[in-house]
Amino acid sequence: MPIRSVDFVCICYDVAGTNVFKPVIQDLADRGYGYTIVAMGSAAANAVKVTKFPESNVKNITELGSETGVPAKGWERGQKLPKKDVETIVQSIMNMHPEAILVESSSRVQHQIAKALCNNGFPRECLFVYYDNMNMCIHDNPNAALILRFVNSNFQMLLPTFFIEDNLKANSPDISARNFKVVGHPGVEAAVAVEQMETLRSQSTAIYQKLNIREGEFILSFLGGYLNGYEEAFELFVKQVKMLREALPLYNGVQIVVTVHPKLNDESKNDLHEFKMLEKYGIENYTIVQGQKLHKRYGDLFEIPFETLVCTETSPATSRDVMSISSLTLSQSSTLIPEAVLAQIPAHFVNPTTQKNTMVDCGLCQNLNQEDSLVEYFNSNKVQSTLSQEQLFFKAQLLRNAVQRISTLLLQAIKTPDAVAI
């Protein structure tokens, strides 16, 4: 089908956000619509490599005239671009003549660009801002001021769950009249699809081999992060593991697998907080997955007490791979925890703060926030919910068919006959 003159622009900052938009963009491309991804931050560094978008469809903001640019590292989400850069980027986007724009709500720069687009005549009703975080309640979110900046600019906000909508409305009396639409989460929905999970499980032998762990081992995994409070959360997890092994000898041989957040893949082993904490508390039988590298501490029975291996696979083990073979997955705030829960994989949070969490609030997982929480968890033989996936989606207040919902809103904005009612 020939590409029509209708054009969609997606403005992305994070790889995660780009992945959320990927099935929507693919849906529109399959219908013959053209698109451009305006990328910055980690999205600019990885949009082609990780999400496999054609290079010709991805434009770094430096290609659009930004002299400063937004690097993948060393740039704070709340940091602003110089006004001149914003004006140049906006003019470049306007020259593309897009008829609808989808913006990820991850950075102050994206807010600057979205606001300037509308101030320069782009129709506000054709610009949509998507908030993709399913975990944090807004008033406890360290990026709350950033999210509320989008909301208070009166953009059309697309939200993953009704919990998030209620949380936003409760946060301020002025917000209740804003334009919210709950549409679901394309990334989570695609990741937990039955066929996707079956494919992942069928690759379990290969995943064990990538991790250099004997197939069938009991794995307790922790998905790494970098947000405020992460170091305290990970130290609490290590203390929990130490107490578990001391209190319940049955779990002495549990393999601990920790994934380092991709933002930290270039750090040296000795600079990793995860390595420091595991060594500080004398934890053995662990594997730290850092991109292509595996940092392994063996038990006393092994001649080699510690070694770093380089994965020879073309694709190293990902956090999602690790999660799929784990008996229990934990994290401070990873968006993979909701995925695990909805895919009926045992998963919970470890967060020593009083931060609220929508997945915990709706009763689908726990916050193991005490040093004896793991001992209590395994002592009580707690198991993940036996609810069906449909029931889990309902309880999480997460709508299905997110791709269709977002695509339809974009198509309705440009008044195309391809739009269908939702």
Long-range contacts (C-beta under 8 A, 24 or more apart in sequence): 1-31, 1-32, 2-32, 3-32, 3-33, 3-34, 4-32, 4-33, 4-34, 5-34, 5-97, 6-33, 6-34, 6-99, 6-414, 6-416, 7-33, 7-34, 7-35, 7-36, 7-96, 7-97, 7-98, 7-99, 8-33, 8-34, 8-35, 8-36, 8-98, 8-99, 8-100, 8-101, 8-102, 8-410, 9-35, 9-36, 9-37, 9-38, 9-93, 9-96, 9-98, 9-100, 9-101, 9-102, 10-35, 10-36, 10-37, 10-38, 10-101, 10-102, 10-103, 10-104, 11-37, 11-38, 11-101, 11-102, 11-103, 11-104, 11-110, 11-113, 11-114, 12-37, 12-38, 12-39, 12-40, 12-43, 12-47, 12-104, 13-39, 13-40, 13-41, 13-42, 13-43, 13-70, 13-77, 13-104, 13-106, 13-107, 13-109, 13-110, 14-41, 14-42, 14-43, 14-104, 14-106, 15-42, 15-43, 15-46, 15-47, 15-50, 15-51, 15-262, 16-132, 16-187, 16-335, 17-43, 17-104, 17-106, 17-130, 17-132, 18-43, 18-46, 18-47, 18-50, 18-51, 18-53, 18-104, 19-50, 19-51, 19-187, 20-104, 20-130, 20-132, 20-185, 20-186, 20-187, 21-102, 21-104, 21-130, 21-186, 22-51, 22-53, 22-186, 22-187, 23-186, 23-187, 23-190, 23-403, 24-102, 24-186, 24-403, 24-406, 24-407, 24-410, 25-53, 27-403, 27-404, 27-407, 28-407, 28-410, 28-411, 31-418, 36-96, 36-98, 38-64, 38-89, 38-93, 38-113, 40-69, 40-70, 40-107, 40-109, 40-110, 41-70, 41-71, 41-72, 41-75, 41-106, 41-107, 42-72, 42-262, 42-263, 43-104, 44-70, 44-72, 45-72, 46-72, 59-92, 61-85, 61-89, 61-109, 64-88, 64-89, 64-92, 64-93, 65-89, 65-91, 65-92, 70-107, 70-109, 72-263, 73-263, 77-106, 77-107, 77-108, 77-143, 77-146, 78-107, 78-108, 78-143, 78-145, 78-146, 79-107, 79-108, 79-109, 80-108, 80-109, 80-112, 81-109, 81-112, 86-112, 86-113, 86-116, 87-116, 89-113, 90-116, 90-117, 90-120, 91-120, 93-117, 94-120, 94-121, 94-122, 98-122, 99-126, 99-413, 99-414, 100-126, 100-127, 100-128, 100-410, 100-411, 100-413, 100-414, 101-126, 101-127, 101-128, 102-128, 102-130, 102-406, 102-410, 103-127, 103-128, 103-129, 103-130, 103-155, 104-129, 104-130, 104-132, 105-129, 105-130, 105-131, 105-132, 105-146, 105-147, 105-150, 105-157, 106-146, 107-146, 108-146, 108-149, 111-146, 111-149, 111-150, 111-153, 114-150, 114-153, 114-155, 115-153, 123-413, 124-154, 124-155, 124-156, 125-156, 125-413, 126-413, 126-414, 127-155, 127-156, 128-155, 128-156, 128-157, 128-158, 128-406, 128-409, 128-410, 128-413, 129-155, 129-156, 129-157, 129-158, 130-157, 130-158, 130-159, 130-183, 130-406, 131-157, 131-158, 131-159, 131-160, 131-164, 132-160, 132-185, 132-187, 132-335, 133-160, 133-164, 133-335, 134-160, 134-161, 134-164, 134-185, 134-188, 134-335, 134-338, 134-358, 134-359, 134-396, 134-398, 135-333, 135-335, 135-337, 135-338, 135-349, 135-357, 135-358, 135-359, 136-333, 136-355, 136-356, 136-357, 136-358, 137-167, 137-355, 137-356, 137-357, 137-358, 137-361, 138-164, 138-167, 138-168, 138-171, 139-167, 139-171, 139-356, 140-354, 140-355, 140-356, 142-227, 142-228, 144-171, 148-172, 148-175, 151-175, 151-178, 152-178, 154-178, 154-179, 155-179, 156-181, 157-181, 158-182, 158-183, 158-406, 158-409, 159-183, 160-184, 160-185, 160-188, 160-398, 160-402, 161-185, 161-358, 161-396, 161-397, 161-398, 161-399, 162-397, 163-358, 163-361, 163-362, 163-396, 163-397, 164-358, 167-358, 181-409, 182-397, 182-399, 183-399, 183-402, 183-405, 183-406, 183-409, 184-398, 184-399, 184-400, 184-401, 184-402, 184-405, 185-398, 185-402, 186-402, 186-403, 186-406, 187-335, 188-335, 188-338, 188-339, 188-342, 188-398, 189-398, 189-400, 189-401, 189-402, 189-403, 190-403, 191-320, 191-339, 191-343, 192-339, 192-342, 192-343, 192-389, 194-389, 197-324, 197-343, 200-320, 200-321, 200-324, 201-324, 203-321, 203-324, 204-324, 204-325, 207-317, 207-321, 207-322, 207-324, 207-325, 208-325, 210-311, 210-313, 210-316, 210-317, 210-321, 211-257, 211-287, 211-289, 211-294, 211-317, 211-322, 212-287, 212-294, 212-296, 212-309, 213-255, 213-257, 213-287, 217-253, 217-255, 218-251, 218-253, 218-254, 218-255, 218-327, 219-254, 219-255, 219-256, 219-257, 219-322, 219-325, 219-326, 219-327, 220-254, 220-255, 220-256, 220-257, 220-326, 220-327, 220-328, 220-330, 221-256, 221-257, 221-258, 221-259, 221-322, 221-323, 221-326, 221-328, 221-329, 221-330, 222-256, 222-257, 222-258, 222-259, 222-274, 222-329, 222-330, 222-331, 222-350, 223-259, 223-319, 223-322, 223-323, 223-329, 223-330, 223-331, 223-334, 223-336, 223-337, 224-258, 224-259, 224-260, 224-261, 224-264, 224-274, 224-319, 224-331, 225-261, 225-331, 225-332, 225-333, 225-334, 226-261, 226-263, 226-264, 227-332, 227-333, 229-332, 229-351, 229-352, 229-353, 229-355, 230-273, 230-332, 230-333, 231-273, 232-352, 232-353, 233-332, 233-350, 233-351, 233-352, 234-273, 234-274, 234-277, 234-332, 234-350, 235-277, 236-350, 236-352, 236-369, 236-371, 237-330, 237-350, 238-277, 238-278, 238-280, 238-281, 238-283, 239-281, 239-371, 240-350, 240-368, 240-371, 240-372, 240-373, 240-374, 240-375, 241-281, 241-283, 241-374, 242-281, 242-282, 242-283, 243-371, 243-372, 243-374, 243-375, 244-374, 244-375, 244-378, 247-372, 247-375, 248-375, 248-378, 248-379, 251-378, 253-285, 253-299, 254-285, 255-285, 255-286, 255-287, 256-283, 256-285, 256-286, 256-287, 257-286, 257-287, 257-289, 257-322, 257-326, 258-286, 258-287, 258-288, 258-289, 259-288, 259-289, 259-317, 259-318, 259-319, 259-322, 260-288, 260-289, 260-290, 260-291, 262-291, 264-290, 265-290, 265-291, 269-293, 269-295, 269-308, 289-316, 289-317, 289-319, 289-322, 291-316, 292-316, 323-347, 328-377, 330-368, 337-365, 338-364, 338-396, 341-365, 341-384, 341-385, 341-392, 341-396, 342-389, 342-392, 342-393, 342-396, 342-398, 343-389, 344-384, 344-385, 344-389, 344-392, 345-384, 346-383, 346-384, 347-384, 348-377, 359-396, 362-395, 362-396, 362-397, 363-395, 364-392, 364-395, 364-396
